[in-house]
Each structure stands twice: as structure tokens, then as C-alpha cells.
Amino acid sequence: MTKARTKDAHDHDIDSFIASVDPATMRDAARLRAIAEARDAKDAAEARLTSAVAAARAAGDSWTMIGLALRTSKQNAFRKYGAKAQ
């Protein structure tokens, strides 16, 4: 089983558990669902950001300018997105 498949299976197991919880029997079910939804939104935002950085690089924008847009240094921008933006 690949690492990505393992993570997908793990996420599915967790999501299935949360979906199966009856809010009447587990006081924190609504908060757990909110955490899972926020995690999904964070993952989607990170994917969107990575795509935007890759598009900027493809258009010829420098790591300095990308770093400014990210409010970080060009080195940090490259370290986080360099491999993904090629």
C-alpha cells in the first residue's frame, strides 16, 4: 500500500467514524465535525496556494516577488514551493 493510499484510507476511516457519531450520544461530535471540515478547507487552500505559486513561476515571476506575496523570504518560498512549482 502506498503512502498516499494509506493516508487516504486513514482519512476515510476517521471521516467514517465522525459521520457515524450520533450528536445526541457524543457531546463533542459537532466540534469534531468542525475540525474535520476545517482540515479539509486547509488542505484545499494549500493546494490552491501551491497551484498559484506554480502559475506565477510559469509566468516568470521571481522567488523574491512570490516571497513578498507570501509575506516571507524568497528562500522560504522556494524551500516550501520550489519542488512543487516546477
Secondary structure, DSSP 8 states (H G I E B T S, - for coil): --HHHHHHHHHHHHHHHHHH--TTT-TTHHHHHHHHHHHHHHHHHHHHHHHHHHHHHHTT--HHHHHHHHTS-HHHHHHHHTTTT-
